[in-house]
């Protein structure tokens, strides 16, 4: 699920380590970052998965009751922490790949007016399970990645054979080198992804950039595709 969903937004908005420009741990991309490397996720995941719970926030201690948020909730999108908190419900936790729901884990989020941003480290392959529902596609076919209430603006994607994934130690891992998946933006804020030419069972590893009326951010999303 999103690391910046409604349940965690208050703490994130008030935590000093996430004030504008803050960054906790290693992550891919971000609203103000350079385009991430395609091989980032596979190379990171090849190492032993972190022992911390995937759902545990990287943010440090919860703020005290006396902490006060900065900025304004409005008009419009507002500013600072209050602006972010007021519009946190624009962060989505699910995208669809070929019509099949897949989990979006947000790593970075910011107000589009530049007055607030937050960044969180996330382990590789959070949200991916060995029982992942597969999306069937023909060789060299097209897959549509889409969100509800958000516009997808960019993507870094790669595939590895599903059989190379190791699910024996909590979070999955793989030592396989990813093959770049090509894509392009299409209408209505969606992304069209080209499936592999070779038949097989694959992991589609993605870092997606997104924006809403008031926010923009990035996150990781994984899909299982079976090419026939």
MARBA-3410 file (N, C-alpha, C, O; in Angstrom, 1 decimal):
228
0.8,-1.2,0.0,0.0,0.0,0.0,0.9,1.2,0.0,2.1,1.2,0.2 ~ 0.3,2.4,-0.3,1.0,3.6,-0.3,1.7,3.9,1.0,1.0,3.8,2.1 ~ 2.9,4.3,1.0,3.6,4.7,2.3,3.1,6.1,2.7,3.4,6.5,3.9 ~ 2.4,6.8,1.9,1.9,8.1,2.2,0.4,8.2,2.2,-0.2,9.2,1.9 ~ -0.3,7.1,2.5,-1.7,7.0,2.6,-2.3,7.8,3.7,-1.5,8.3,4.6
-3.6,7.9,3.8,-4.2,8.7,4.9,-3.8,8.4,6.3,-3.6,9.3,7.1 ~ -3.5,7.1,6.6,-3.1,6.7,7.9,-1.8,7.2,8.4,-1.6,7.4,9.6 ~ -0.9,7.5,7.4,0.5,7.9,7.8,0.7,9.3,7.5,1.8,9.9,7.8 ~ -0.2,10.0,6.8,0.0,11.3,6.3,0.3,12.3,7.4,1.2,13.2,7.3 ~ -0.4,12.2,8.6,-0.2,13.2,9.6,1.2,13.2,10.2,1.8,14.2,10.4
1.7,12.0,10.4,3.0,11.8,11.0,4.1,12.3,10.0,5.0,12.9,10.4 ~ 3.9,11.9,8.7,4.8,12.3,7.7,4.8,13.8,7.6,5.9,14.4,7.4 ~ 3.7,14.4,7.6,3.6,15.9,7.4,4.2,16.6,8.5,4.7,17.8,8.4 ~ 4.3,16.0,9.7,4.9,16.7,10.9,6.3,16.3,11.3,6.9,16.9,12.1 ~ 6.8,15.2,10.6,8.1,14.7,11.0,9.2,15.6,10.4,9.2,15.9,9.2
10.1,16.1,11.3,11.1,17.0,10.9,12.0,16.5,9.8,12.4,17.3,8.9 ~ 12.2,15.2,9.8,13.1,14.6,8.8,12.5,14.6,7.4,13.2,14.3,6.4 ~ 11.2,14.9,7.2,10.6,14.9,5.9,10.2,16.3,5.5,9.4,16.5,4.6 ~ 10.8,17.4,6.1,10.5,18.7,5.7,11.1,18.9,4.3,11.9,18.1,3.9 ~ 10.6,20.0,3.6,11.0,20.2,2.2,12.5,19.9,2.0,13.4,20.3,2.6
12.7,19.0,0.9,14.0,18.6,0.5,14.5,17.5,1.3,15.6,17.0,1.0 ~ 13.8,16.9,2.3,14.2,15.8,3.1,14.2,14.5,2.3,13.5,14.4,1.3 ~ 15.1,13.6,2.7,15.2,12.3,2.0,15.6,11.3,3.0,16.7,11.5,3.7 ~ 14.9,10.2,3.1,15.3,9.1,4.0,15.6,7.9,3.2,14.8,7.3,2.5 ~ 16.8,7.4,3.3,17.2,6.2,2.6,17.3,6.3,1.1,17.2,7.3,0.5
17.6,5.1,0.5,17.7,5.0,-0.9,16.4,4.8,-1.6,15.5,4.1,-1.1 ~ 16.2,5.5,-2.7,14.9,5.3,-3.4,15.1,5.6,-4.9,16.2,6.1,-5.3 ~ 14.1,5.4,-5.7,14.2,5.6,-7.1,13.4,6.8,-7.6,12.3,7.0,-7.2 ~ 14.0,7.7,-8.3,13.3,8.8,-8.9,12.8,9.8,-7.9,13.4,10.0,-6.9 ~ 11.7,10.5,-8.3,11.1,11.5,-7.4,10.7,12.7,-8.2,11.2,12.8,-9.3
9.8,13.5,-7.7,9.3,14.6,-8.4,10.4,15.6,-8.9,10.2,16.2,-10.0 ~ 11.5,15.7,-8.2,12.6,16.5,-8.6,13.8,15.8,-9.0,14.9,16.4,-9.2 ~ 13.8,14.5,-9.1,15.0,13.7,-9.3,15.2,13.5,-10.8,14.3,13.6,-11.6 ~ 16.4,13.1,-11.2,16.7,12.7,-12.5,16.0,11.4,-12.8,15.7,10.6,-11.9 ~ 15.9,11.1,-14.1,15.3,9.9,-14.6,16.0,8.7,-14.0,17.2,8.6,-14.1
15.3,7.8,-13.3,16.0,6.6,-12.6,16.5,5.6,-13.6,16.0,5.5,-14.7 ~ 17.5,4.9,-13.2,18.1,3.8,-14.0,17.2,2.6,-14.1,16.6,2.3,-13.1 ~ 17.1,2.0,-15.3,16.2,0.9,-15.4,16.6,-0.3,-14.6,15.7,-1.0,-14.1 ~ 17.9,-0.4,-14.3,18.3,-1.6,-13.6,18.3,-1.4,-12.1,18.8,-2.2,-11.3 ~ 17.8,-0.2,-11.6,17.9,0.0,-10.2,17.2,-1.0,-9.3,17.8,-1.5,-8.4
16.0,-1.4,-9.7,15.3,-2.3,-8.9,15.9,-3.7,-8.9,16.1,-4.3,-7.8 ~ 16.2,-4.3,-10.0,16.8,-5.6,-10.0,18.1,-5.7,-9.2,18.3,-6.7,-8.5 ~ 18.9,-4.7,-9.4,20.2,-4.7,-8.7,20.1,-4.6,-7.2,20.8,-5.2,-6.5 ~ 19.1,-3.8,-6.8,18.9,-3.6,-5.4,18.3,-4.9,-4.8,18.7,-5.3,-3.7 ~ 17.4,-5.5,-5.5,16.7,-6.6,-5.0,17.5,-7.9,-4.9,17.2,-8.8,-4.2
18.7,-7.8,-5.6,19.5,-9.0,-5.6,20.2,-9.2,-4.3,20.6,-10.3,-3.9 ~ 20.3,-8.1,-3.5,20.8,-8.3,-2.2,19.8,-8.8,-1.2,18.6,-8.9,-1.6 ~ 20.2,-9.2,0.0,19.3,-9.8,1.0,18.3,-8.8,1.3,18.6,-7.7,1.7 ~ 17.0,-9.2,1.3,15.9,-8.2,1.6,16.1,-7.7,3.1,16.6,-8.4,3.9 ~ 15.6,-6.4,3.3,15.7,-5.8,4.6,14.9,-6.7,5.6,13.9,-7.3,5.2
15.3,-6.7,6.8,14.6,-7.5,7.8,13.4,-6.7,8.4,12.5,-7.3,9.0 ~ 13.3,-5.4,8.2,12.2,-4.7,8.7,10.9,-5.0,8.0,11.0,-5.5,6.8 ~ 9.8,-4.8,8.7,8.5,-5.1,8.0,8.3,-4.2,6.9,8.6,-3.0,7.0 ~ 7.8,-4.7,5.7,7.6,-3.9,4.5,6.7,-2.7,4.8,6.8,-1.7,4.1 ~ 5.8,-2.8,5.7,4.8,-1.8,6.0,5.3,-0.8,7.0,4.6,0.2,7.3
6.5,-1.0,7.6,7.0,-0.1,8.6,7.5,1.2,8.0,8.3,1.1,7.0 ~ 7.1,2.3,8.5,7.5,3.6,7.9,8.9,3.9,8.2,9.4,3.6,9.3 ~ 9.7,4.5,7.3,11.0,4.8,7.5,11.1,6.1,8.3,12.2,6.5,8.8 ~ 10.0,6.8,8.5,10.0,8.0,9.3,10.3,7.7,10.7,9.9,6.7,11.2 ~ 11.1,8.7,11.4,11.4,8.4,12.7,10.3,8.9,13.6,9.2,9.0,13.2
10.5,9.1,14.9,9.5,9.1,15.9,8.3,10.0,15.6,8.4,11.0,14.9 ~ 7.2,9.5,16.0,5.9,10.3,15.8,6.0,11.6,16.4,6.6,11.8,17.5 ~ 5.4,12.7,15.8,5.5,14.0,16.4,4.8,14.1,17.7,3.8,13.4,18.0 ~ 5.2,15.1,18.5,4.5,15.3,19.8,3.2,16.0,19.5,2.9,16.6,18.5 ~ 2.3,15.9,20.5,1.0,16.5,20.4,1.1,18.0,20.2,0.2,18.7,19.6
2.2,18.6,20.6,2.3,20.1,20.5,2.8,20.6,19.2,2.8,21.8,18.9 ~ 3.2,19.6,18.3,3.8,20.0,17.0,2.7,20.6,16.2,1.5,20.2,16.3 ~ 3.0,21.7,15.4,2.0,22.4,14.6,2.5,22.4,13.2,3.6,22.7,12.9 ~ 1.5,22.0,12.3,1.8,22.0,10.9,2.0,23.4,10.3,1.4,24.4,10.8 ~ 2.8,23.6,9.3,3.1,24.8,8.7,2.3,24.9,7.4,1.7,23.9,6.9
2.2,26.2,6.9,1.5,26.4,5.6,0.0,26.6,5.7,-0.5,26.9,6.8 ~ -0.7,26.5,4.6,-2.1,26.7,4.6,-2.8,25.6,3.8,-2.2,25.0,2.9 ~ -4.1,25.3,4.2,-4.8,24.2,3.6,-5.5,24.7,2.3,-5.9,23.9,1.5 ~ -5.5,26.0,2.1,-6.1,26.6,0.9,-5.9,28.1,0.9,-5.3,28.6,1.9 ~ -6.4,28.8,-0.1,-7.2,28.4,-1.2,-6.5,27.5,-2.2,-5.3,27.4,-2.1
-7.2,26.9,-3.1,-6.6,26.0,-4.1,-6.0,24.8,-3.4,-6.6,24.2,-2.5 ~ -4.7,24.5,-3.7,-4.0,23.4,-3.2,-3.3,23.7,-1.9,-2.7,22.8,-1.2 ~ -3.3,24.9,-1.4,-2.7,25.3,-0.2,-1.2,25.3,-0.3,-0.6,25.2,-1.4 ~ -0.5,25.3,0.9,0.9,25.4,0.9,1.4,24.5,2.1,0.7,24.3,3.0 ~ 2.7,24.1,2.0,3.4,23.5,3.1,2.7,22.2,3.6,2.0,21.5,2.8
2.9,21.9,4.8,2.4,20.7,5.4,0.9,20.6,5.4,0.3,19.6,5.2 ~ 0.3,21.8,5.7,-1.2,21.8,5.8,-1.8,21.5,4.4,-2.8,20.9,4.3 ~ -1.2,22.1,3.4,-1.6,21.8,2.0,-1.5,20.4,1.6,-2.5,19.8,1.1 ~ -0.4,19.7,2.0,-0.2,18.3,1.7,-1.3,17.5,2.5,-1.9,16.6,1.9 ~ -1.4,17.8,3.8,-2.4,17.0,4.6,-3.8,17.1,4.0,-4.5,16.1,4.0
-4.2,18.3,3.6,-5.5,18.6,3.1,-5.8,17.8,1.8,-7.0,17.5,1.5 ~ -4.8,17.5,1.1,-5.0,16.8,-0.2,-4.4,15.4,-0.3,-4.2,14.9,-1.4 ~ -4.1,14.8,0.8,-3.4,13.5,0.8,-4.3,12.4,0.2,-3.8,11.4,-0.2 ~ -5.6,12.7,0.2,-6.5,11.6,-0.3,-6.4,11.5,-1.9,-7.0,10.6,-2.5 ~ -5.6,12.4,-2.5,-5.3,12.2,-3.9,-4.3,11.2,-4.2,-4.1,10.8,-5.4
-3.6,10.7,-3.2,-2.6,9.6,-3.4,-3.3,8.3,-3.5,-4.1,7.9,-2.6 ~ -3.1,7.6,-4.6,-3.8,6.3,-4.9,-2.9,5.1,-4.5,-1.7,5.3,-4.4 ~ -3.5,4.0,-4.2,-2.8,2.8,-3.8,-2.9,1.7,-4.8,-2.2,0.6,-4.6 ~ -3.6,1.9,-5.9,-3.9,0.8,-6.9,-3.8,1.4,-8.3,-4.4,2.5,-8.5 ~ -3.1,0.8,-9.2,-3.1,1.0,-10.6,-3.7,-0.2,-11.2,-3.9,-1.2,-10.6
-4.0,-0.2,-12.5,-4.4,-1.4,-13.3,-3.4,-1.6,-14.4,-2.9,-0.7,-15.1 ~ -3.1,-2.9,-14.6,-2.2,-3.3,-15.7,-3.0,-4.3,-16.6,-3.4,-5.4,-16.1 ~ -3.4,-3.9,-17.8,-4.2,-4.7,-18.6,-5.6,-4.9,-18.0,-6.2,-6.0,-18.2 ~ -6.0,-4.0,-17.1,-7.3,-4.1,-16.4,-7.2,-4.8,-15.1,-8.2,-4.9,-14.4 ~ -6.1,-5.4,-14.8,-5.9,-6.1,-13.5,-5.3,-5.2,-12.4,-4.3,-4.6,-12.7
-5.9,-5.1,-11.3,-5.4,-4.2,-10.2,-4.0,-4.7,-9.7,-3.8,-5.9,-9.5 ~ -3.1,-3.8,-9.6,-1.8,-4.0,-9.0,-1.5,-2.9,-8.0,-1.9,-1.8,-8.2 ~ -0.7,-3.2,-7.0,-0.4,-2.3,-5.9,0.6,-1.2,-6.3,1.7,-1.6,-6.8 ~ 0.3,0.0,-6.0,1.2,1.1,-6.1,1.8,1.5,-4.7,1.0,1.8,-3.8 ~ 3.1,1.5,-4.6,3.7,1.9,-3.3,4.4,3.2,-3.6,5.4,3.3,-4.2
3.9,4.3,-3.0,4.4,5.6,-3.2,5.7,5.8,-2.4,5.7,5.5,-1.3 ~ 6.7,6.3,-3.1,8.0,6.6,-2.5,8.2,8.1,-2.2,8.8,8.4,-1.1 ~ 7.8,8.9,-3.1,8.0,10.4,-2.9,6.7,11.1,-3.3,6.0,10.6,-4.3 ~ 6.4,12.2,-2.7,5.2,12.9,-3.0,5.5,14.4,-2.7,6.2,14.7,-1.8 ~ 4.9,15.3,-3.5,5.1,16.7,-3.3,3.9,17.5,-3.7,3.2,17.1,-4.6
3.7,18.7,-3.2,2.8,19.6,-3.7,3.3,20.1,-5.0,4.5,20.5,-5.1 ~ 2.5,20.2,-6.0,2.9,20.6,-7.4,3.4,22.1,-7.4,4.1,22.5,-8.3 ~ 2.9,22.9,-6.4,3.4,24.3,-6.3,4.7,24.5,-5.7,5.2,25.6,-5.5 ~ 5.4,23.3,-5.3,6.7,23.4,-4.8,6.9,23.8,-3.3,8.1,24.0,-2.9 ~ 5.9,23.8,-2.6,6.0,24.3,-1.2,6.2,23.2,-0.2,6.4,23.4,1.0
6.1,21.9,-0.6,6.3,20.8,0.3,6.6,19.6,-0.4,6.1,19.3,-1.5 ~ 7.6,18.8,0.1,7.8,17.4,-0.4,8.2,16.5,0.7,8.7,16.9,1.7 ~ 7.9,15.2,0.5,8.3,14.1,1.4,8.8,13.0,0.6,8.4,12.7,-0.5 ~ 9.7,12.2,1.3,10.4,11.2,0.6,10.6,10.0,1.5,11.0,10.2,2.7 ~ 10.4,8.8,1.1,10.5,7.6,2.0,11.3,6.5,1.3,11.1,6.3,0.1
12.1,5.8,2.0,12.8,4.6,1.4,11.8,3.4,1.5,11.2,3.2,2.5 ~ 11.8,2.7,0.4,11.0,1.5,0.4,11.8,0.3,-0.1,12.6,0.4,-1.1 ~ 11.7,-0.9,0.5,12.4,-2.1,0.1,11.9,-2.5,-1.3,10.8,-2.2,-1.7 ~ 12.8,-3.2,-2.1,12.4,-3.7,-3.4,11.3,-4.8,-3.2,11.3,-5.6,-2.3 ~ 10.4,-4.8,-4.2,9.3,-5.8,-4.3,8.3,-5.8,-3.2,7.7,-6.8,-3.0
8.1,-4.7,-2.5,7.0,-4.6,-1.6,5.7,-4.7,-2.4,5.5,-4.1,-3.4 ~ 4.8,-5.6,-1.9,3.5,-5.8,-2.5,3.5,-6.9,-3.5,2.4,-7.2,-4.1 ~ 4.6,-7.5,-3.8,4.7,-8.6,-4.8,4.6,-10.0,-4.0,5.3,-10.2,-3.1 ~ 3.8,-10.9,-4.5,3.6,-12.2,-3.9,3.8,-13.3,-4.9,3.6,-13.0,-6.1 ~ 4.1,-14.5,-4.5,4.3,-15.6,-5.4,3.0,-16.0,-6.0,3.0,-16.7,-7.0
1.9,-15.6,-5.4,0.6,-15.9,-6.0,0.0,-14.7,-6.8,-1.2,-14.7,-7.1 ~ 0.9,-13.8,-7.2,0.5,-12.7,-8.0,-0.4,-13.1,-9.2,0.0,-14.0,-10.0 ~ -1.5,-12.4,-9.4,-2.4,-12.7,-10.5,-1.7,-12.3,-11.8,-1.2,-11.2,-12.0 ~ -1.6,-13.2,-12.8,-0.9,-13.0,-14.0,-1.8,-12.3,-15.0,-3.0,-12.6,-15.1 ~ -1.2,-11.4,-15.8,-1.9,-10.7,-16.9,-1.5,-11.4,-18.2,-0.3,-11.4,-18.5
-2.4,-11.9,-19.0,-2.0,-12.6,-20.2,-2.0,-11.6,-21.4,-2.8,-10.7,-21.5 ~ -0.9,-11.7,-22.2,-0.7,-10.8,-23.4,-0.1,-11.6,-24.5,0.7,-12.5,-24.2 ~ -0.4,-11.3,-25.7,0.3,-12.0,-26.8,1.7,-11.5,-27.0,2.0,-10.4,-26.6 ~ 2.5,-12.3,-27.7,3.9,-11.9,-28.0,3.9,-10.6,-28.7,3.3,-10.4,-29.7 ~ 4.7,-9.6,-28.1,4.8,-8.3,-28.7,3.6,-7.5,-28.6,3.5,-6.4,-29.2
2.6,-7.9,-27.7,1.4,-7.2,-27.5,1.6,-5.9,-26.7,2.7,-5.6,-26.3 ~ 0.4,-5.3,-26.4,0.4,-4.0,-25.7,-0.3,-4.2,-24.4,-1.3,-4.9,-24.3 ~ 0.2,-3.5,-23.3,-0.4,-3.5,-22.0,-0.7,-2.1,-21.6,0.2,-1.2,-21.8 ~ -1.8,-1.8,-21.1,-2.1,-0.4,-20.6,-2.0,-0.3,-19.1,-2.6,-1.1,-18.4 ~ -1.2,0.6,-18.6,-1.0,0.9,-17.2,-1.8,2.2,-16.9,-1.6,3.2,-17.6
-2.7,2.1,-16.0,-3.6,3.3,-15.7,-3.9,3.4,-14.3,-3.8,2.5,-13.5 ~ -4.2,4.7,-13.9,-4.6,5.0,-12.5,-6.0,5.6,-12.5,-6.4,6.1,-13.6 ~ -6.6,5.6,-11.4,-7.9,6.3,-11.2,-7.7,7.6,-10.5,-7.3,7.6,-9.3 ~ -8.1,8.7,-11.1,-7.9,10.0,-10.4,-6.5,10.5,-10.5,-6.2,11.5,-9.8 ~ -5.7,9.9,-11.2,-4.3,10.5,-11.4,-3.8,10.3,-12.8,-4.3,9.4,-13.5
-2.9,11.2,-13.2,-2.3,11.1,-14.5,-0.9,10.5,-14.4,-0.1,11.0,-13.6 ~ -0.6,9.5,-15.2,0.7,8.9,-15.2,1.5,9.7,-16.2,1.1,9.9,-17.3 ~ 2.7,10.1,-15.8,3.5,11.0,-16.6,4.9,10.4,-17.0,5.5,11.0,-17.9 ~ 5.3,9.3,-16.5,6.5,8.7,-16.9,6.7,7.3,-16.3,6.0,6.9,-15.4 ~ 7.7,6.6,-16.8,7.8,5.2,-16.4,9.3,4.7,-16.6,9.9,5.1,-17.6
9.8,3.9,-15.8,11.0,3.1,-16.0,10.6,1.7,-15.8,10.0,1.4,-14.7 ~ 10.8,0.8,-16.7,10.3,-0.5,-16.6,11.3,-1.6,-17.2,12.0,-1.3,-18.2 ~ 11.2,-2.7,-16.6,12.1,-3.8,-17.1,11.4,-5.2,-16.7,10.6,-5.2,-15.8 ~ 11.8,-6.2,-17.4,11.3,-7.5,-17.2,12.4,-8.5,-16.8,13.5,-8.4,-17.3 ~ 12.1,-9.5,-16.0,12.9,-10.6,-15.7,12.0,-11.8,-15.7,10.9,-11.7,-15.4
12.6,-13.0,-16.0,11.8,-14.2,-15.9,11.2,-14.5,-14.5,12.0,-14.3,-13.5 ~ 9.9,-14.8,-14.4,9.3,-15.0,-13.1,10.0,-16.1,-12.4,10.1,-16.0,-11.1 ~ 10.5,-17.1,-13.1,11.2,-18.2,-12.4,12.5,-17.8,-11.7,12.9,-18.6,-10.9 ~ 13.0,-16.6,-11.9,14.2,-16.2,-11.2,14.0,-15.6,-9.9,14.9,-15.3,-9.1 ~ 12.7,-15.4,-9.5,12.4,-14.8,-8.3,12.5,-15.8,-7.1,12.0,-16.9,-7.3
13.0,-15.3,-6.0,13.1,-16.1,-4.8,12.2,-15.6,-3.7,12.4,-14.4,-3.3 ~ 11.2,-16.3,-3.3,10.3,-15.9,-2.3,10.5,-16.5,-0.9,9.7,-16.5,-0.1 ~ 11.7,-17.1,-0.7,12.0,-17.9,0.5,12.3,-17.0,1.7,12.3,-17.6,2.8 ~ 12.7,-15.8,1.5,13.1,-14.9,2.7,12.3,-13.7,2.8,12.9,-12.6,2.7 ~ 11.0,-13.8,3.0,10.2,-12.6,3.2,10.0,-11.9,1.9,9.2,-12.4,1.0
10.6,-10.7,1.7,10.5,-10.0,0.4,11.2,-10.8,-0.7,12.2,-11.4,-0.5 ~ 10.6,-10.8,-1.9,11.2,-11.5,-3.0,12.6,-10.8,-3.4,12.8,-9.7,-3.1 ~ 13.4,-11.6,-4.1,14.6,-11.1,-4.7,14.9,-11.8,-6.0,14.3,-12.9,-6.2 ~ 15.8,-11.3,-6.8,16.3,-11.9,-8.0,17.7,-11.5,-8.3,18.0,-10.3,-8.0 ~ 18.4,-12.3,-8.9,19.8,-11.9,-9.4,19.8,-11.7,-10.9,20.8,-11.4,-11.5
18.6,-11.9,-11.5,18.6,-11.7,-13.0,18.7,-10.2,-13.4,18.2,-9.3,-12.7 ~ 19.3,-10.0,-14.5,19.4,-8.7,-15.1,18.2,-8.3,-15.9,17.7,-9.1,-16.7 ~ 17.6,-7.2,-15.6,16.4,-6.8,-16.3,16.6,-6.5,-17.7,17.6,-5.9,-18.1 ~ 15.6,-6.8,-18.5,15.5,-6.4,-19.9,14.6,-5.2,-20.0,13.5,-5.2,-19.5 ~ 15.1,-4.1,-20.6,14.3,-2.9,-20.7,13.0,-3.1,-21.4,12.9,-3.7,-22.5
11.9,-2.6,-20.8,10.6,-2.6,-21.5,10.3,-1.3,-22.0,10.3,-0.3,-21.3 ~ 9.9,-1.2,-23.3,9.6,0.1,-23.9,8.2,0.5,-23.7,7.3,-0.4,-23.5 ~ 7.9,1.8,-23.8,6.6,2.3,-23.4,6.4,3.7,-24.1,7.3,4.3,-24.6 ~ 5.1,4.1,-24.0,4.9,5.5,-24.5,3.6,6.0,-23.8,2.7,5.2,-23.4 ~ 3.5,7.3,-23.6,2.3,7.9,-23.0,1.2,7.9,-24.0,1.4,8.1,-25.2
0.0,7.6,-23.6,-1.2,7.6,-24.4,-2.3,8.5,-23.8,-2.0,9.1,-22.7 ~ -3.4,8.6,-24.3,-4.5,9.5,-23.9,-5.0,9.2,-22.5,-4.8,8.1,-22.0 ~ -5.6,10.2,-21.9,-6.2,10.0,-20.5,-5.2,9.6,-19.4,-5.6,8.9,-18.5 ~ -4.0,10.1,-19.5,-3.0,9.9,-18.5,-2.6,8.4,-18.3,-2.3,8.0,-17.2 ~ -2.6,7.7,-19.3,-2.3,6.2,-19.3,-0.9,6.0,-20.0,-0.4,6.9,-20.7
-0.4,4.8,-19.7,0.9,4.4,-20.4,0.7,3.1,-21.1,0.2,2.1,-20.5 ~ 1.2,3.0,-22.3,1.2,1.8,-23.1,2.5,1.1,-23.0,3.5,1.8,-23.3 ~ 2.6,-0.1,-22.6,3.8,-0.8,-22.4,3.9,-2.0,-23.4,2.9,-2.7,-23.6 ~ 5.0,-2.1,-24.1,5.2,-3.2,-25.1,5.7,-4.5,-24.4,6.6,-4.5,-23.6 ~ 4.9,-5.6,-24.6,5.3,-6.8,-24.0,6.5,-7.5,-24.7,6.7,-7.1,-25.8
7.2,-8.4,-24.0,8.3,-9.1,-24.6,7.8,-9.9,-25.9,6.7,-10.3,-26.0 ~ 8.7,-10.0,-26.8,8.5,-10.8,-28.0,8.5,-12.3,-27.7,7.7,-13.1,-28.3 ~ 9.3,-12.7,-26.8,9.5,-14.2,-26.4,8.4,-14.6,-25.5,8.2,-14.0,-24.4 ~ 7.8,-15.7,-25.8,6.8,-16.3,-24.9,7.4,-16.7,-23.5,8.6,-17.1,-23.5 ~ 6.6,-16.5,-22.5,7.1,-16.9,-21.1,6.4,-16.1,-20.0,5.5,-15.4,-20.3
6.8,-16.4,-18.8,6.2,-15.9,-17.6,7.2,-14.9,-17.0,8.3,-15.2,-16.8 ~ 6.8,-13.6,-16.9,7.7,-12.5,-16.5,7.2,-11.7,-15.3,6.0,-11.6,-15.1 ~ 8.2,-11.1,-14.6,7.9,-10.0,-13.7,8.1,-8.7,-14.5,9.2,-8.5,-15.1 ~ 7.2,-7.8,-14.4,7.3,-6.5,-15.0,7.5,-5.5,-13.8,6.6,-5.3,-13.0 ~ 8.7,-5.0,-13.7,9.2,-4.2,-12.6,9.2,-2.7,-13.0,9.8,-2.3,-14.0
8.4,-1.9,-12.3,8.2,-0.5,-12.8,8.3,0.5,-11.7,8.0,0.3,-10.5 ~ 8.9,1.7,-12.1,8.8,2.9,-11.3,8.0,3.9,-12.1,8.4,4.2,-13.2 ~ 6.9,4.4,-11.5,6.0,5.2,-12.2,6.0,6.6,-11.6,6.0,6.8,-10.4 ~ 5.9,7.6,-12.5,5.7,9.0,-12.1,4.2,9.3,-12.3,3.6,8.9,-13.3 ~ 3.7,10.1,-11.4,2.3,10.4,-11.5,2.0,11.8,-11.0,2.8,12.4,-10.3
0.8,12.4,-11.3,0.4,13.6,-10.8,-1.1,13.7,-10.7,-1.8,13.0,-11.4 ~ -1.6,14.5,-9.7,-3.0,14.8,-9.5,-3.2,16.3,-9.6,-2.3,17.0,-10.0 ~ -4.3,16.7,-9.2,-4.6,18.2,-9.3,-3.6,19.0,-8.5,-3.1,20.0,-8.9 ~ -3.3,18.5,-7.3,-2.4,19.2,-6.3,-1.1,18.5,-6.1,-0.1,19.2,-5.6 ~ -0.9,17.3,-6.3,0.3,16.5,-5.9,1.0,15.9,-7.2,0.3,15.7,-8.2
2.2,15.6,-7.0,2.9,14.7,-7.9,3.9,13.9,-7.1,4.3,14.2,-6.0 ~ 4.3,12.7,-7.7,5.1,11.8,-7.0,5.6,10.7,-7.8,5.4,10.7,-9.0 ~ 6.2,9.7,-7.2,6.6,8.5,-7.8,6.4,7.3,-6.9,6.2,7.5,-5.7 ~ 6.5,6.1,-7.5,6.3,4.9,-6.6,6.7,3.7,-7.4,6.9,3.7,-8.6 ~ 6.7,2.5,-6.8,7.0,1.3,-7.4,5.7,0.5,-7.6,4.8,0.5,-6.8
5.7,-0.3,-8.7,4.6,-1.1,-9.0,5.1,-2.3,-9.7,5.9,-2.2,-10.6 ~ 4.5,-3.5,-9.4,5.0,-4.8,-10.0,3.8,-5.5,-10.6,2.7,-5.6,-10.0 ~ 4.1,-6.2,-11.7,3.0,-7.0,-12.4,3.6,-8.3,-12.9,4.8,-8.3,-13.3 ~ 2.8,-9.3,-12.9,3.2,-10.6,-13.5,2.5,-10.7,-14.9,1.3,-10.6,-14.9 ~ 3.3,-10.9,-15.9,2.7,-11.1,-17.2,3.1,-12.4,-17.8,4.2,-12.9,-17.7
2.1,-13.0,-18.5,2.4,-14.3,-19.2,2.2,-14.0,-20.7,1.1,-13.7,-21.2 ~ 3.3,-14.1,-21.4,3.3,-13.9,-22.9,3.1,-15.2,-23.6,3.9,-16.1,-23.4 ~ 2.1,-15.2,-24.4,1.8,-16.4,-25.2,2.0,-16.3,-26.7,1.7,-17.3,-27.4
END
